Amino acid sequence: MKLDAKIVELTNCYGDWFKGKFKIPAMTKNLYPYNNLFSPININGLTIKNRLVFGPIGNVNMADETGRPSIKMIKYFEERAKGGAGLLTTGLIPTSFGIDTTITESGKLTYFPRIDRSRTVIVGWRNLSSAVHSHGARIFVQLTAGLGRVGNPQVLLTQLKFPISSSFNPNYYISKIPCMRLSDRKISKIIKRTGQASADAKAANIDGIYLHGHEGYLMEQLTNTAFNRRKFGKYADWQRFGVDMVKEIRKRCGDNYPIMYRIDLSLALNETYGKTMNEVKALKKFINGRTIDDTLRYMENLVTAGVDAFDVDLGCYENWWLPHPPSSMPSGCFLDIAEMVKTHFKAKEIISNTGWEVPIIGVGKLGYPDLAEQALINNKCDMIMLARPLLADPDWPNKAFAGNVQEITPCIGCHECITEFVEGGHPQCAVCPRTAFEEEYSQEVLKAEKQKRVAVVGAGPSGVIAADILMRRGHSVDLYDKHDFIGGMLNIISKPKIKYEIKNYVTYLENVVAKLKSSKNFKLYLSTEVTDKILKTKGYDTVLFATGSKQTKPSIDGASGDNVVTAVDVFNNPNLVANARNIVIIGGGDSGCELAYYLRYELGKNVDIVELTATLMSHSSTANRGHLIYYLQKGGVVVHNLAKVKSITKKGVWMEKNIDKTVPSPFNTWQPILPENIHNPLAPKIHKRLRDVEVPADLVVLAFGTKPNNDLYFSAVKNNVAKEIFNIGDSFECGKVFNAVKAAYHKALTI
């Protein structure tokens, strides 16, 4: 098995990264003014005004049925151009319709924008490029050969066609479904179509091409020996597809049209899974992937063919937390990877065909101005790619340039942006409710026709955002909270180091409130238990409840014992676990797994998780759950899935556990959990063989069961404390930051 020492080092440290290799960043401005970030750079003669690149987020469901970019998509990109980014890149645009069956749905519809269909789509791209250019920014279109084995296998049911790949590879979502080997003729057709799409992009005034060659999509399936195991034909040469595609674009677009290539330096599969690569059928075919040296040689040949810039990361779908680093991963996680490529190119004096240096773009949670500036100062990379940070705050560049760093809304790494379109929507953002709704909601908040006295009860994210919008609407606002701090539950759960992005978001909320306090029309009441009497006495026109959620009590014998606490209790007061060596967590959802990580990696406890269902974190994004679960296993956390707790005693937890050999491993991170509305007819049947098992524990933590904390709301309605009474966020329905912030924004705009 081939292993790269640098990749081994990184994959080993991404579990306890906070213990030394990586620092926890914050929205500081110690390096202001950011002279490196805001210096120009050339890509094949095209001047980019600064070093900031808006990275690709799939523009799924943002085009009309012809594939033409809609006004939604145009305004979405214009917002990021207006916000100050020098270069914007689109999400993936396929060039393999009719070949890759997974990019087309029933009725010959697609959720992707298109640039290949006909002249009817070109007007959308011309309008998009014009909007971006109006703000002094440039835009590259990301062209993809397709999805291949990582595409939706439902085509087998809806179109009676198998998904395709470079070789006979298993489908990622359902590994029992094989992907058919593409013929050389069809591969050549994809190359020709990509050349035509590039020429059309140039005609539409798009500034460059961005080839989608990473993460195990079809282009990588053809250009990585993990997936391309062809023994005959011209594309048995794993480099040829990429090189020929670049040559075709050069042929159609000329020497001076920029081409950027997205690549992973390594799939990091061997380094991630080790001997498991040989033991798991869904993985064993992929054991002979490109090494770092292989990739560097390939990149040299791509430059010779005509590539002008690269952005570089790690990983693929089977270790999805790498190419999509979640909240629990370190910021700057791939800067060492970018530096390796820069060092290699410098040592070999590699320049583009037109004589320009080949910029290497750094990626991987770089959404902190000081971190990004330091990366450029240290010559780790030449440009900084920000994808999710510019969803969270399109004005990130302008705010950084002006030195208003504390006003930047930080990304919290939740991946709701991707989860939304995976589940049938389009890209959105948990902390920026206007993202992908720019055509509906102006950045300017209009004044209300009638100014009102408003009470907002609860100073969590929902309450703070509502208060901010209400103040901008011209209302007088009193903000209440029973705690002595801002942020609600987020403040409590942000104690673990892997929750640093939540902590930074809480700081942002504190800054919002601090700014509101400078107005005579705003008053903050912390450590205040709100009652109907208080609200009625003050005579508010409107009361908005954002009181969050509360724990439910399970009907388990012994759950009220002295050795039983809740996850919230532990996050709020870590001293509760000080004398406990062995801890059992009941509940394997997000909070249970995050707590287990905290207890194991930061506090050094022995941890067992008891989960009623077959899987952990079943409602979390694939990247977020993958990172946590992988390192929980690596850290020695024991998981009892398909186990029902019967009682809690002074000595531990008694449970009824399914011990049948058909029970799936809870640590399977190389395959995703399918959406609930997707039936997998090939799923193996789980048989029952139950046994009563005792797990010893010094302390038992309940990490499940919350319900809306809505008693105050219903009491206020009953007692008619104001003419308008509303209930939002978790106190309406337990959800995520995404739901709470969106509800606050939308409701406040109507008051």
Secondary structure as GFF3:
##gff-version 3
##sequence-region A 1 751
A	DSSP	alpha_helix	5	13	.	.	.	ID=ss1
A	DSSP	three_ten_helix	17	19	.	.	.	ID=ss2
A	DSSP	beta_strand	41	43	.	.	.	ID=ss3
A	DSSP	beta_strand	46	48	.	.	.	ID=ss4
A	DSSP	beta_strand	52	54	.	.	.	ID=ss5
A	DSSP	alpha_helix	71	82	.	.	.	ID=ss6
A	DSSP	beta_strand	87	94	.	.	.	ID=ss7
A	DSSP	three_ten_helix	101	103	.	.	.	ID=ss8
A	DSSP	three_ten_helix	106	108	.	.	.	ID=ss9
A	DSSP	alpha_helix	119	133	.	.	.	ID=ss10
A	DSSP	beta_strand	138	144	.	.	.	ID=ss11
A	DSSP	three_ten_helix	148	150	.	.	.	ID=ss12
A	DSSP	alpha_helix	155	158	.	.	.	ID=ss13
A	DSSP	beta_strand	164	165	.	.	.	ID=ss14
A	DSSP	beta_strand	169	170	.	.	.	ID=ss15
A	DSSP	beta_strand	178	181	.	.	.	ID=ss16
A	DSSP	alpha_helix	184	203	.	.	.	ID=ss17
A	DSSP	beta_strand	208	212	.	.	.	ID=ss18
A	DSSP	alpha_helix	218	223	.	.	.	ID=ss19
A	DSSP	three_ten_helix	234	236	.	.	.	ID=ss20
A	DSSP	alpha_helix	240	253	.	.	.	ID=ss21
A	DSSP	beta_strand	259	266	.	.	.	ID=ss22
A	DSSP	alpha_helix	269	273	.	.	.	ID=ss23
A	DSSP	alpha_helix	276	279	.	.	.	ID=ss24
A	DSSP	alpha_helix	281	284	.	.	.	ID=ss25
A	DSSP	alpha_helix	292	305	.	.	.	ID=ss26
A	DSSP	beta_strand	309	314	.	.	.	ID=ss27
A	DSSP	three_ten_helix	317	319	.	.	.	ID=ss28
A	DSSP	alpha_helix	335	347	.	.	.	ID=ss29
A	DSSP	beta_strand	360	362	.	.	.	ID=ss30
A	DSSP	alpha_helix	369	377	.	.	.	ID=ss31
A	DSSP	beta_strand	383	386	.	.	.	ID=ss32
A	DSSP	alpha_helix	388	392	.	.	.	ID=ss33
A	DSSP	alpha_helix	396	402	.	.	.	ID=ss34
A	DSSP	three_ten_helix	405	407	.	.	.	ID=ss35
A	DSSP	alpha_helix	416	422	.	.	.	ID=ss36
A	DSSP	beta_strand	453	457	.	.	.	ID=ss37
A	DSSP	alpha_helix	461	472	.	.	.	ID=ss38
A	DSSP	beta_strand	476	480	.	.	.	ID=ss39
A	DSSP	alpha_helix	489	493	.	.	.	ID=ss40
A	DSSP	three_ten_helix	497	499	.	.	.	ID=ss41
A	DSSP	alpha_helix	500	516	.	.	.	ID=ss42
A	DSSP	beta_strand	522	525	.	.	.	ID=ss43
A	DSSP	alpha_helix	532	537	.	.	.	ID=ss44
A	DSSP	beta_strand	542	545	.	.	.	ID=ss45
A	DSSP	beta_strand	549	551	.	.	.	ID=ss46
A	DSSP	beta_strand	564	566	.	.	.	ID=ss47
A	DSSP	alpha_helix	567	572	.	.	.	ID=ss48
A	DSSP	three_ten_helix	574	577	.	.	.	ID=ss49
A	DSSP	beta_strand	582	586	.	.	.	ID=ss50
A	DSSP	alpha_helix	590	597	.	.	.	ID=ss51
A	DSSP	pi_helix	598	602	.	.	.	ID=ss52
A	DSSP	beta_strand	606	611	.	.	.	ID=ss53
A	DSSP	alpha_helix	622	634	.	.	.	ID=ss54
A	DSSP	beta_strand	638	641	.	.	.	ID=ss55
A	DSSP	beta_strand	643	648	.	.	.	ID=ss56
A	DSSP	beta_strand	652	658	.	.	.	ID=ss57
A	DSSP	beta_strand	690	696	.	.	.	ID=ss58
A	DSSP	beta_strand	699	702	.	.	.	ID=ss59
A	DSSP	beta_strand	706	708	.	.	.	ID=ss60
A	DSSP	alpha_helix	711	718	.	.	.	ID=ss61
A	DSSP	beta_strand	724	727	.	.	.	ID=ss62
A	DSSP	three_ten_helix	729	731	.	.	.	ID=ss63
A	DSSP	alpha_helix	737	748	.	.	.	ID=ss64
###
